[in-house]
Amino acid sequence: MRTLTGFGTFASVFTVLAASTATLGTGMAAATGPVPISSTLRNCDGSAVKTAVQAPRVALGRGVVLVHPSGSTVSADIDLVISNQAGMHYDVGLIQVPRPTSATCGPGDPGTTYAGVDTDPSGHAAITITAPIQQGTTGVWVMVTTPNPHSQAPAEYYSSEFVAPV
């Protein structure tokens, strides 16, 4: 009888500790794992563009994004290496989702935050973008582009491979 009582106490304590850990863990904000950046053009809702906007090209860049939600703000640490592109200027956008497919996501649009970054002589660029989280936002993704003087489509583009939760 005594053995069963001891085991019951142990099981009760273990259950309470496990439940409190699960409860405490749900409200804590933490960085998501690294989100790879690839040469994918995306619609404003984060879905990949299905039609080619230009002839296929070689992707020169790669990178990673770390997303840090904290209270009512979200920060994205973006680290890029773009081969053979020393001194190039890139526009970097932090896009909050969900948003309608028809919604635009350029600089100044609701739920977007943009900044510019230039690559160093080795083709490396790093930037942190912080934005207030809009009501209803469940995730963010990042776009990196250079303008095209001959088209509305960007000349060079990169984006995070998936939407990071906030």
N, CA and C atoms as a LAMMPS dump frame, in Angstrom:
ITEM: TIMESTEP
0
ITEM: NUMBER OF ATOMS
498
ITEM: BOX BOUNDS ff ff ff
-5.0000000000000000e+02 5.0000000000000000e+02
-5.0000000000000000e+02 5.0000000000000000e+02
-5.0000000000000000e+02 5.0000000000000000e+02
ITEM: ATOMS id mol type element x y z
1 1 1 N 0.817 -1.191 0
2 1 2 C 0 0 0
3 1 3 C 0.856 1.248 0
4 2 1 N 1.892 1.227 0.828
5 2 2 C 2.774 2.371 0.938
6 2 3 C 3.468 2.654 -0.403
7 3 1 N 3.867 1.653 -1.14
8 3 2 C 4.517 1.826 -2.432
9 3 3 C 3.569 2.5 -3.424
10 4 1 N 2.339 2.098 -3.437
11 4 2 C 1.373 2.709 -4.34
12 4 3 C 1.136 4.172 -3.994
13 5 1 N 1.098 4.508 -2.705
14 5 2 C 0.897 5.892 -2.301
15 5 3 C 2.078 6.747 -2.742
16 6 1 N 3.289 6.247 -2.552
17 6 2 C 4.485 6.983 -2.982
18 6 3 C 4.5 7.194 -4.489
19 7 1 N 4.145 6.151 -5.224
20 7 2 C 4.099 6.274 -6.676
21 7 3 C 3.024 7.262 -7.11
22 8 1 N 1.863 7.238 -6.423
23 8 2 C 0.782 8.178 -6.733
24 8 3 C 1.201 9.614 -6.488
25 9 1 N 1.938 9.859 -5.398
26 9 2 C 2.44 11.202 -5.111
27 9 3 C 3.417 11.64 -6.19
28 10 1 N 4.328 10.75 -6.584
29 10 2 C 5.294 11.062 -7.632
30 10 3 C 4.579 11.398 -8.943
31 11 1 N 3.583 10.582 -9.291
32 11 2 C 2.838 10.821 -10.53
33 11 3 C 2.097 12.15 -10.477
34 12 1 N 1.525 12.491 -9.328
35 12 2 C 0.81 13.767 -9.185
36 12 3 C 1.757 14.946 -9.326
37 13 1 N 2.915 14.881 -8.662
38 13 2 C 3.903 15.964 -8.743
39 13 3 C 4.405 16.104 -10.175
40 14 1 N 4.693 14.991 -10.84
41 14 2 C 5.167 15.025 -12.213
42 14 3 C 4.122 15.654 -13.13
43 15 1 N 2.856 15.297 -12.943
44 15 2 C 1.771 15.852 -13.758
45 15 3 C 1.649 17.354 -13.557
46 16 1 N 1.718 17.821 -12.317
47 16 2 C 1.623 19.252 -12.024
48 16 3 C 2.8 19.998 -12.637
49 17 1 N 4.01 19.463 -12.499
50 17 2 C 5.186 20.122 -13.077
51 17 3 C 5.091 20.18 -14.6
52 18 1 N 4.671 19.093 -15.217
53 18 2 C 4.549 19.076 -16.677
54 18 3 C 3.495 20.07 -17.146
55 19 1 N 2.372 20.14 -16.457
56 19 2 C 1.307 21.073 -16.837
57 19 3 C 1.744 22.514 -16.656
58 20 1 N 2.456 22.819 -15.57
59 20 2 C 2.893 24.199 -15.354
60 20 3 C 3.946 24.602 -16.376
61 21 1 N 4.808 23.679 -16.76
62 21 2 C 5.801 23.984 -17.786
63 21 3 C 5.115 24.274 -19.115
64 22 1 N 4.124 23.469 -19.457
65 22 2 C 3.395 23.697 -20.708
66 22 3 C 2.657 25.03 -20.664
67 23 1 N 2.064 25.376 -19.533
68 23 2 C 1.326 26.63 -19.412
69 23 3 C 2.263 27.82 -19.487
70 24 1 N 3.385 27.759 -18.791
71 24 2 C 4.33 28.874 -18.812
72 24 3 C 4.96 29.039 -20.182
73 25 1 N 5.205 27.955 -20.887
74 25 2 C 5.868 28.026 -22.174
75 25 3 C 5.022 28.644 -23.268
76 26 1 N 3.71 28.612 -23.136
77 26 2 C 2.871 29.113 -24.221
78 26 3 C 2.917 30.621 -24.362
79 27 1 N 3.158 31.36 -23.3
80 27 2 C 3.129 32.81 -23.381
81 27 3 C 4.473 33.447 -23.645
82 28 1 N 5.512 32.679 -23.707
83 28 2 C 6.843 33.248 -23.856
84 28 3 C 7.18 33.434 -25.331
85 29 1 N 7.724 34.592 -25.677
86 29 2 C 8.134 34.854 -27.052
87 29 3 C 9.586 34.442 -27.216
88 30 1 N 9.895 33.818 -28.316
89 30 2 C 11.26 33.39 -28.583
90 30 3 C 11.505 33.477 -30.081
91 31 1 N 12.78 33.514 -30.439
92 31 2 C 13.138 33.573 -31.848
93 31 3 C 12.775 32.26 -32.521
94 32 1 N 12.323 32.351 -33.762
95 32 2 C 12.109 31.133 -34.53
96 32 3 C 13.472 30.658 -34.997
97 33 1 N 13.524 29.444 -35.471
98 33 2 C 14.773 28.952 -36.023
99 33 3 C 15.132 29.732 -37.271
100 34 1 N 16.312 29.515 -37.792
101 34 2 C 16.707 30.249 -38.995
102 34 3 C 15.782 29.932 -40.172
103 35 1 N 15.387 30.975 -40.884
104 35 2 C 14.545 30.837 -42.073
105 35 3 C 15.441 31.109 -43.281
106 36 1 N 15.651 30.13 -44.152
107 36 2 C 16.514 30.349 -45.315
108 36 3 C 15.921 31.381 -46.274
109 37 1 N 16.799 32.076 -46.965
110 37 2 C 16.402 33.014 -48.017
111 37 3 C 16.817 32.4 -49.348
112 38 1 N 15.88 32.363 -50.297
113 38 2 C 16.18 31.816 -51.616
114 38 3 C 15.708 32.789 -52.691
115 39 1 N 16.046 32.48 -53.918
116 39 2 C 15.683 33.341 -55.045
117 39 3 C 14.288 32.979 -55.547
118 40 1 N 13.285 33.332 -54.743
119 40 2 C 11.889 33.069 -55.086
120 40 3 C 11.127 34.379 -55.035
121 41 1 N 10.402 34.682 -56.105
122 41 2 C 9.552 35.86 -56.125
123 41 3 C 8.204 35.465 -55.534
124 42 1 N 7.704 36.27 -54.602
125 42 2 C 6.468 35.929 -53.894
126 42 3 C 5.404 36.995 -54.09
127 43 1 N 4.141 36.548 -54.024
128 43 2 C 3.004 37.463 -53.958
129 43 3 C 2.97 38.055 -52.556
130 44 1 N 2.171 39.072 -52.373
131 44 2 C 2.12 39.749 -51.077
132 44 3 C 1.579 38.879 -49.951
133 45 1 N 0.837 37.824 -50.283
134 45 2 C 0.344 36.919 -49.242
135 45 3 C 1.376 35.861 -48.856
136 46 1 N 2.554 35.91 -49.471
137 46 2 C 3.631 34.978 -49.16
138 46 3 C 3.702 33.778 -50.079
139 47 1 N 2.718 33.597 -50.947
140 47 2 C 2.747 32.468 -51.878
141 47 3 C 3.714 32.764 -53.026
142 48 1 N 4.329 31.712 -53.556
143 48 2 C 5.288 31.876 -54.65
144 48 3 C 4.566 32.267 -55.934
145 49 1 N 5.175 33.16 -56.717
146 49 2 C 4.642 33.542 -58.025
147 49 3 C 4.799 32.336 -58.945
148 50 1 N 3.725 31.926 -59.595
149 50 2 C 3.729 30.714 -60.426
150 50 3 C 4.171 30.962 -61.861
151 51 1 N 4.056 32.198 -62.346
152 51 2 C 4.435 32.494 -63.724
153 51 3 C 5.779 33.209 -63.737
154 52 1 N 6.592 32.896 -64.719
155 52 2 C 7.913 33.51 -64.817
156 52 3 C 7.78 34.976 -65.21
157 53 1 N 8.453 35.849 -64.464
158 53 2 C 8.42 37.272 -64.786
159 53 3 C 9.555 37.648 -65.722
160 54 1 N 10.499 36.751 -65.887
161 54 2 C 11.629 36.984 -66.781
162 54 3 C 12.254 35.632 -67.106
163 55 1 N 13.199 35.635 -68.018
164 55 2 C 13.89 34.396 -68.353
165 55 3 C 14.578 33.85 -67.1
166 56 1 N 14.666 32.542 -66.97
167 56 2 C 15.339 31.985 -65.796
168 56 3 C 16.736 32.572 -65.631
169 57 1 N 17.121 32.769 -64.391
170 57 2 C 18.415 33.38 -64.108
171 57 3 C 19.11 32.588 -63.017
172 58 1 N 20.384 32.788 -62.911
173 58 2 C 21.172 32.131 -61.874
174 58 3 C 20.999 32.908 -60.574
175 59 1 N 20.682 32.214 -59.515
176 59 2 C 20.558 32.856 -58.204
177 59 3 C 21.954 33.085 -57.635
178 60 1 N 22.294 34.338 -57.421
179 60 2 C 23.623 34.669 -56.919
180 60 3 C 23.686 34.739 -55.403
181 61 1 N 22.54 34.873 -54.758
182 61 2 C 22.546 35.122 -53.322
183 61 3 C 21.948 34.011 -52.5
184 62 1 N 22.286 34.076 -51.229
185 62 2 C 21.712 33.181 -50.237
186 62 3 C 21.75 33.907 -48.905
187 63 1 N 20.971 33.455 -47.99
188 63 2 C 20.961 34.127 -46.701
189 63 3 C 20.064 33.43 -45.718
190 64 1 N 19.869 34.109 -44.597
191 64 2 C 19.062 33.565 -43.524
192 64 3 C 18.405 34.71 -42.763
193 65 1 N 17.223 34.441 -42.217
194 65 2 C 16.49 35.411 -41.404
195 65 3 C 16.21 34.775 -40.051
196 66 1 N 16.413 35.538 -38.988
197 66 2 C 15.992 35.134 -37.644
198 66 3 C 14.904 36.096 -37.21
199 67 1 N 13.736 35.577 -36.878
200 67 2 C 12.591 36.402 -36.492
201 67 3 C 12.429 36.342 -34.981
202 68 1 N 12.292 37.529 -34.359
203 68 2 C 12.163 37.643 -32.912
204 68 3 C 10.9 38.421 -32.559
205 69 1 N 9.786 37.752 -32.247
206 69 2 C 8.623 38.491 -31.751
207 69 3 C 8.844 38.858 -30.287
208 70 1 N 8.436 40.052 -29.909
209 70 2 C 8.608 40.5 -28.524
210 70 3 C 7.484 41.462 -28.18
211 71 1 N 6.496 40.977 -27.46
212 71 2 C 5.373 41.83 -27.089
213 71 3 C 4.607 42.29 -28.311
214 72 1 N 4.578 43.602 -28.525
215 72 2 C 3.819 44.159 -29.647
216 72 3 C 4.694 44.475 -30.856
217 73 1 N 5.954 44.011 -30.856
218 73 2 C 6.838 44.245 -32.001
219 73 3 C 7.44 42.931 -32.485
220 74 1 N 7.951 42.975 -33.698
221 74 2 C 8.667 41.84 -34.262
222 74 3 C 9.933 42.383 -34.918
223 75 1 N 11.045 41.681 -34.733
224 75 2 C 12.312 42.054 -35.36
225 75 3 C 12.778 40.913 -36.246
226 76 1 N 13.403 41.268 -37.349
227 76 2 C 13.969 40.274 -38.256
228 76 3 C 15.426 40.632 -38.504
229 77 1 N 16.32 39.718 -38.158
230 77 2 C 17.746 39.876 -38.44
231 77 3 C 18.018 39.18 -39.764
232 78 1 N 18.385 39.96 -40.78
233 78 2 C 18.583 39.434 -42.123
234 78 3 C 20.068 39.459 -42.434
235 79 1 N 20.596 38.319 -42.876
236 79 2 C 22.009 38.192 -43.213
237 79 3 C 22.096 37.609 -44.621
238 80 1 N 22.706 38.348 -45.546
239 80 2 C 22.779 37.95 -46.954
240 80 3 C 24.215 37.892 -47.439
241 81 1 N 24.47 36.982 -48.358
242 81 2 C 25.713 36.971 -49.119
243 81 3 C 25.298 36.849 -50.578
244 82 1 N 25.649 37.865 -51.371
245 82 2 C 25.262 37.888 -52.778
246 82 3 C 26.544 37.993 -53.599
247 83 1 N 26.954 36.88 -54.177
248 83 2 C 28.229 36.779 -54.887
249 83 3 C 28.324 37.798 -56.016
250 84 1 N 29.49 38.343 -56.197
251 84 2 C 29.793 39.271 -57.291
252 84 3 C 28.918 40.514 -57.29
253 85 1 N 28.399 40.913 -56.138
254 85 2 C 27.524 42.076 -56.071
255 85 3 C 28.013 43.071 -55.017
256 86 1 N 29.273 43.41 -55.048
257 86 2 C 29.822 44.366 -54.085
258 86 3 C 29.239 45.754 -54.324
259 87 1 N 28.837 46.417 -53.238
260 87 2 C 28.345 47.783 -53.322
261 87 3 C 26.949 47.937 -53.9
262 88 1 N 26.199 46.867 -54.037
263 88 2 C 24.836 46.941 -54.584
264 88 3 C 23.852 47.353 -53.497
265 89 1 N 22.823 48.103 -53.9
266 89 2 C 21.773 48.513 -52.965
267 89 3 C 20.578 47.573 -53.108
268 90 1 N 20.036 47.149 -51.98
269 90 2 C 18.862 46.277 -51.958
270 90 3 C 17.801 46.887 -51.059
271 91 1 N 16.543 46.747 -51.464
272 91 2 C 15.409 47.129 -50.627
273 91 3 C 14.966 45.875 -49.885
274 92 1 N 14.825 45.997 -48.569
275 92 2 C 14.469 44.855 -47.732
276 92 3 C 13.134 45.147 -47.067
277 93 1 N 12.174 44.233 -47.218
278 93 2 C 10.848 44.421 -46.644
279 93 3 C 10.473 43.312 -45.686
280 94 1 N 9.841 43.695 -44.587
281 94 2 C 9.27 42.756 -43.624
282 94 3 C 7.757 42.809 -43.824
283 95 1 N 7.163 41.714 -44.264
284 95 2 C 5.755 41.677 -44.649
285 95 3 C 4.978 40.829 -43.638
286 96 1 N 3.924 41.412 -43.083
287 96 2 C 3.094 40.695 -42.118
288 96 3 C 1.931 40.013 -42.832
289 97 1 N 1.616 38.798 -42.396
290 97 2 C 0.503 38.037 -42.964
291 97 3 C -0.391 37.55 -41.834
292 98 1 N -1.646 37.262 -42.081
293 98 2 C -2.275 37.101 -43.388
294 98 3 C -2.647 38.439 -44.011
295 99 1 N -2.722 38.432 -45.316
296 99 2 C -3.185 39.58 -46.095
297 99 3 C -3.796 39.041 -47.372
298 100 1 N -4.757 39.746 -47.924
299 100 2 C -5.391 39.267 -49.161
300 100 3 C -4.386 39.214 -50.309
301 101 1 N -4.591 38.284 -51.215
302 101 2 C -3.723 38.17 -52.384
303 101 3 C -3.727 39.461 -53.188
304 102 1 N -4.844 40.163 -53.193
305 102 2 C -4.966 41.4 -53.967
306 102 3 C -4.294 42.593 -53.288
307 103 1 N -3.942 42.481 -52.011
308 103 2 C -3.326 43.603 -51.29
309 103 3 C -1.896 43.82 -51.774
310 104 1 N -1.488 45.076 -51.85
311 104 2 C -0.112 45.389 -52.221
312 104 3 C 0.768 45.341 -50.976
313 105 1 N 2.067 45.202 -51.192
314 105 2 C 2.979 45.105 -50.049
315 105 3 C 4.256 45.901 -50.294
316 106 1 N 4.105 47.065 -50.88
317 106 2 C 5.243 47.93 -51.119
318 106 3 C 5.515 48.829 -49.928
319 107 1 N 6.55 49.633 -50.01
320 107 2 C 6.854 50.563 -48.919
321 107 3 C 5.658 51.466 -48.624
322 108 1 N 5.308 51.576 -47.354
323 108 2 C 4.203 52.425 -46.935
324 108 3 C 2.865 51.721 -46.848
325 109 1 N 2.751 50.518 -47.403
326 109 2 C 1.494 49.775 -47.303
327 109 3 C 1.313 49.25 -45.884
328 110 1 N 0.072 49.121 -45.423
329 110 2 C -0.165 48.604 -44.069
330 110 3 C 0.447 47.211 -43.892
331 111 1 N 1.073 46.996 -42.74
332 111 2 C 1.661 45.695 -42.441
333 111 3 C 3.001 45.446 -43.099
334 112 1 N 3.635 46.505 -43.628
335 112 2 C 4.961 46.355 -44.238
336 112 3 C 5.93 47.349 -43.616
337 113 1 N 7.171 46.947 -43.524
338 113 2 C 8.239 47.833 -43.064
339 113 3 C 9.434 47.606 -43.977
340 114 1 N 9.984 48.688 -44.522
341 114 2 C 11.09 48.587 -45.473
342 114 3 C 12.31 49.355 -44.993
343 115 1 N 13.463 48.89 -45.425
344 115 2 C 14.733 49.567 -45.187
345 115 3 C 15.642 49.237 -46.365
346 116 1 N 16.715 49.974 -46.493
347 116 2 C 17.691 49.719 -47.544
348 116 3 C 18.985 49.214 -46.947
349 117 1 N 19.702 48.417 -47.717
350 117 2 C 20.998 47.906 -47.276
351 117 3 C 21.912 47.801 -48.494
352 118 1 N 23.186 48.068 -48.29
353 118 2 C 24.192 47.952 -49.343
354 118 3 C 25.157 46.829 -48.999
355 119 1 N 25.572 46.077 -50.016
356 119 2 C 26.538 45.011 -49.772
357 119 3 C 27.934 45.596 -49.604
358 120 1 N 28.751 44.927 -48.808
359 120 2 C 30.134 45.358 -48.615
360 120 3 C 30.989 44.817 -49.771
361 121 1 N 32.304 45.075 -49.782
362 121 2 C 33.136 44.614 -50.902
363 121 3 C 33.111 43.1 -51.145
364 122 1 N 32.759 42.321 -50.125
365 122 2 C 32.702 40.866 -50.31
366 122 3 C 31.309 40.381 -50.723
367 123 1 N 30.332 41.292 -50.841
368 123 2 C 28.977 40.909 -51.212
369 123 3 C 28.099 40.562 -50.024
370 124 1 N 28.533 40.886 -48.827
371 124 2 C 27.781 40.582 -47.6
372 124 3 C 26.95 41.791 -47.18
373 125 1 N 25.756 41.532 -46.674
374 125 2 C 24.893 42.587 -46.134
375 125 3 C 24.139 42.028 -44.939
376 126 1 N 23.996 42.847 -43.909
377 126 2 C 23.23 42.454 -42.724
378 126 3 C 22.408 43.646 -42.268
379 127 1 N 21.174 43.381 -41.87
380 127 2 C 20.284 44.444 -41.425
381 127 3 C 19.259 43.847 -40.464
382 128 1 N 18.802 44.667 -39.534
383 128 2 C 17.712 44.287 -38.637
384 128 3 C 16.553 45.238 -38.877
385 129 1 N 15.373 44.683 -39.075
386 129 2 C 14.158 45.477 -39.258
387 129 3 C 13.222 45.163 -38.097
388 130 1 N 12.708 46.214 -37.457
389 130 2 C 11.757 46.061 -36.361
390 130 3 C 10.467 46.775 -36.734
391 131 1 N 9.344 46.135 -36.435
392 131 2 C 8.04 46.708 -36.79
393 131 3 C 7.019 46.39 -35.712
394 132 1 N 6.026 47.279 -35.554
395 132 2 C 4.916 46.94 -34.656
396 132 3 C 4.072 45.836 -35.297
397 133 1 N 3.621 44.899 -34.479
398 133 2 C 2.783 43.815 -34.991
399 133 3 C 1.354 44.329 -35.139
400 134 1 N 0.82 44.215 -36.351
401 134 2 C -0.553 44.65 -36.614
402 134 3 C -1.54 43.633 -36.049
403 135 1 N -2.717 44.102 -35.681
404 135 2 C -3.747 43.217 -35.152
405 135 3 C -4.089 42.141 -36.182
406 136 1 N -4.138 40.898 -35.741
407 136 2 C -4.469 39.782 -36.621
408 136 3 C -3.278 39.129 -37.289
409 137 1 N -2.083 39.695 -37.141
410 137 2 C -0.893 39.121 -37.768
411 137 3 C -0.536 37.797 -37.107
412 138 1 N -0.28 36.782 -37.927
413 138 2 C 0.126 35.474 -37.41
414 138 3 C 1.543 35.102 -37.821
415 139 1 N 2.108 35.815 -38.798
416 139 2 C 3.45 35.501 -39.257
417 139 3 C 4.026 36.622 -40.098
418 140 1 N 5.319 36.492 -40.41
419 140 2 C 6.011 37.467 -41.253
420 140 3 C 6.915 36.727 -42.236
421 141 1 N 7.192 37.389 -43.343
422 141 2 C 8.192 36.904 -44.281
423 141 3 C 8.982 38.104 -44.783
424 142 1 N 10.132 37.847 -45.384
425 142 2 C 11.051 38.91 -45.797
426 142 3 C 11.271 38.845 -47.299
427 143 1 N 11.315 40.025 -47.937
428 143 2 C 11.684 40.113 -49.348
429 143 3 C 12.882 41.048 -49.498
430 144 1 N 13.754 40.706 -50.437
431 144 2 C 14.939 41.507 -50.743
432 144 3 C 14.954 41.69 -52.253
433 145 1 N 14.948 42.945 -52.722
434 145 2 C 14.849 43.198 -54.16
435 145 3 C 15.743 44.35 -54.597
436 146 1 N 16.019 44.382 -55.893
437 146 2 C 16.618 45.554 -56.536
438 146 3 C 15.668 45.967 -57.656
439 147 1 N 15.523 47.276 -57.889
440 147 2 C 14.604 47.722 -58.937
441 147 3 C 15.115 47.378 -60.334
442 148 1 N 14.182 47.267 -61.26
443 148 2 C 14.493 47.006 -62.655
444 148 3 C 14.088 48.241 -63.452
445 149 1 N 15.028 48.892 -64.141
446 149 2 C 14.68 50.107 -64.882
447 149 3 C 13.775 49.852 -66.087
448 150 1 N 13.622 48.587 -66.494
449 150 2 C 12.852 48.274 -67.696
450 150 3 C 11.566 47.499 -67.422
451 151 1 N 11.217 47.29 -66.156
452 151 2 C 10.04 46.491 -65.83
453 151 3 C 9.568 46.813 -64.416
454 152 1 N 8.3 46.496 -64.127
455 152 2 C 7.815 46.646 -62.762
456 152 3 C 8.273 45.489 -61.883
457 153 1 N 8.64 44.375 -62.496
458 153 2 C 9.174 43.242 -61.74
459 153 3 C 10.599 43.581 -61.301
460 154 1 N 11.016 43.145 -60.133
461 154 2 C 12.369 43.465 -59.678
462 154 3 C 13.434 42.804 -60.545
463 155 1 N 14.6 43.455 -60.639
464 155 2 C 15.707 42.909 -61.414
465 155 3 C 16.306 41.694 -60.711
466 156 1 N 16.373 41.764 -59.406
467 156 2 C 16.916 40.667 -58.603
468 156 3 C 16.028 40.534 -57.375
469 157 1 N 15.725 39.324 -56.962
470 157 2 C 14.805 39.146 -55.841
471 157 3 C 15.152 37.9 -55.035
472 158 1 N 14.925 38.024 -53.756
473 158 2 C 15.101 36.933 -52.805
474 158 3 C 13.987 37.05 -51.775
475 159 1 N 13.613 35.93 -51.177
476 159 2 C 12.603 35.979 -50.118
477 159 3 C 12.81 34.814 -49.161
478 160 1 N 12.252 34.967 -47.961
479 160 2 C 12.315 33.876 -47.002
480 160 3 C 11.506 32.703 -47.55
481 161 1 N 11.962 31.482 -47.27
482 161 2 C 11.339 30.299 -47.857
483 161 3 C 9.991 29.957 -47.25
484 162 1 N 9.706 30.464 -46.06
485 162 2 C 8.402 30.226 -45.456
486 162 3 C 8.072 31.357 -44.497
487 163 1 N 6.815 31.429 -44.113
488 163 2 C 6.342 32.451 -43.179
489 163 3 C 6.731 32.022 -41.772
490 164 1 N 7.395 32.922 -41.049
491 164 2 C 7.782 32.642 -39.664
492 164 3 C 6.655 33.073 -38.733
493 165 1 N 6.254 32.237 -37.8
494 165 2 C 5.17 32.61 -36.881
495 165 3 C 5.599 33.7 -35.908
496 166 1 N 4.65 34.552 -35.516
497 166 2 C 4.93 35.579 -34.495
498 166 3 C 3.959 35.436 -33.336
